[in-house]
Amino acid sequence: MRKLLVTTSILGMLSASSAFAGGVVEPIMPPEEVHQKTSSSSGGILIPLLLLVVVAAAIASSGGDDPVVSPSDARLKTGLRPVGVTHNGLSLYRYSYIGLDGEYEGVMAQDVVERFPEAVAQLPGGYMAVDYAKLGLTFKTIH
């Protein structure tokens, strides 16, 4: 019995020493794959919607000579349909804002910034707004 115990101990030490001495030992279990689940929440839309509410309130309360800007960033819009061209050559679109009811008609900030950068304002989050007065245009609510 003692011989068996000594032999088992020696074999155990030899196999353990090869693993610690740089030997390659096969893993007992395959590595577990980790998959990151993505959320389908609307958290990425919350900031643009809050931004729209703030800008809409500013537009509604503006009655002075302060410039009125309207969020016109393509990333805030859905259902874009070209409907014409303005007097100054900008494409005119009908669209809805993501997460809001209603249809609007106006220009796209990405188009405006190329030709009339002075009419584009930067909003929080990297979004752009357009000062329609500087373009001689009117932002329209269709319904």
C-alpha positions in Angstrom: 0.0 0.0 0.0 2.8 2.3 0.9 4.5 1.6 -2.5 1.3 2.5 -4.3 1.0 5.8 -2.4 4.6 6.7 -3.1 4.2 5.9 -6.8 1.0 7.9 -7.1 2.6 10.8 -5.4 5.7 10.7 -7.6 3.5 10.5 -10.8 1.4 13.4 -9.5 4.5 15.5 -8.9 6.0 14.8 -12.3 2.8 15.8 -14.1 2.4 18.9 -12.0 6.1 19.9 -12.5 5.8 19.7 -16.3 2.9 22.1 -16.1 4.8 24.5 -13.9 8.0 24.1 -15.8 6.6 25.5 -19.0 5.0 22.3 -20.3 1.8 22.4 -22.1 -1.2 21.0 -20.4 -4.6 20.7 -22.1 -7.4 22.5 -20.4 -9.9 20.3 -18.6 -12.8 22.3 -19.9 -13.0 24.4 -23.1 -13.0 28.2 -22.4 -16.4 29.7 -22.0 -17.5 32.1 -24.7 -18.7 35.5 -23.4 -21.4 37.2 -25.5 -22.3 40.7 -24.7 -26.0 41.4 -24.9 -27.1 44.7 -26.4 -30.0 46.6 -25.1 -32.8 47.5 -27.3 -33.8 50.4 -25.1 -34.4 53.8 -26.5 -31.7 55.5 -24.3 -29.9 56.7 -27.4 -32.9 58.6 -28.5 -33.7 60.2 -25.1 -31.1 63.0 -25.5 -32.3 64.0 -29.0 -35.9 64.1 -27.8 -35.0 66.2 -24.8 -33.1 68.4 -27.1 -36.0 68.8 -29.4 -38.3 69.8 -26.5 -35.8 72.4 -25.3 -35.4 73.9 -28.8 -39.1 73.8 -29.5 -39.7 75.6 -26.2 -37.1 78.2 -27.2 -38.8 78.7 -30.6 -42.2 79.0 -29.1 -41.2 81.5 -26.5 -39.0 83.6 -28.8 -40.6 86.8 -29.7 -37.6 89.1 -29.8 -34.7 89.7 -32.1 -32.9 86.6 -31.0 -32.1 84.1 -33.7 -34.4 81.2 -33.8 -32.8 77.9 -34.6 -34.5 74.7 -35.5 -32.9 71.2 -35.0 -32.2 70.1 -38.5 -29.7 67.3 -38.1 -30.5 64.3 -40.3 -29.8 62.0 -37.3 -32.9 63.4 -35.6 -35.2 62.8 -38.6 -37.1 59.9 -40.1 -39.1 59.4 -43.3 -37.1 62.0 -45.3 -38.7 62.8 -48.7 -37.3 65.5 -51.0 -40.1 67.9 -52.1 -38.2 70.6 -53.9 -35.4 73.1 -53.9 -35.3 76.4 -52.1 -34.6 79.8 -53.8 -30.9 79.5 -52.7 -30.4 76.0 -54.1 -30.8 73.9 -51.0 -32.8 70.7 -51.1 -36.2 70.9 -49.3 -37.5 67.9 -47.4 -40.6 66.7 -45.6 -39.9 64.5 -42.5 -40.8 63.6 -39.0 -38.6 63.9 -35.9 -37.7 60.5 -34.3 -40.1 59.8 -31.5 -42.4 62.8 -32.2 -45.7 63.1 -34.0 -46.2 65.5 -36.8 -44.7 66.2 -40.2 -42.4 69.1 -41.0 -40.8 70.8 -44.0 -37.4 72.2 -44.0 -33.7 71.8 -44.9 -31.1 69.4 -43.7 -28.3 70.9 -41.6 -25.7 68.6 -43.3 -26.6 70.3 -46.6 -26.7 73.8 -45.1 -23.3 73.6 -43.4 -21.6 73.0 -46.7 -22.9 76.2 -48.4 -24.0 78.4 -45.5 -22.0 77.5 -42.4 -22.9 80.8 -40.7 -26.6 79.6 -40.6 -25.7 76.4 -38.6 -25.5 76.2 -34.8 -24.0 73.4 -32.9 -26.2 71.8 -30.3 -25.3 69.5 -27.4 -24.4 66.0 -28.4 -22.9 67.1 -31.7 -26.3 67.7 -33.3 -26.8 70.7 -35.6 -29.6 73.3 -35.9 -30.3 75.8 -38.6 -31.1 79.5 -38.3 -33.8 79.7 -41.0 -33.8 83.5 -40.9 -30.2 83.6 -42.1 -31.3 81.6 -45.1 -34.4 83.7 -45.8 -36.5 80.6 -45.3 -39.3 79.5 -42.9 -39.5 76.3 -41.0 -42.9 74.8 -41.6 -45.1 72.5 -39.6 -47.3 70.4 -42.1 -49.4 68.7 -39.4 
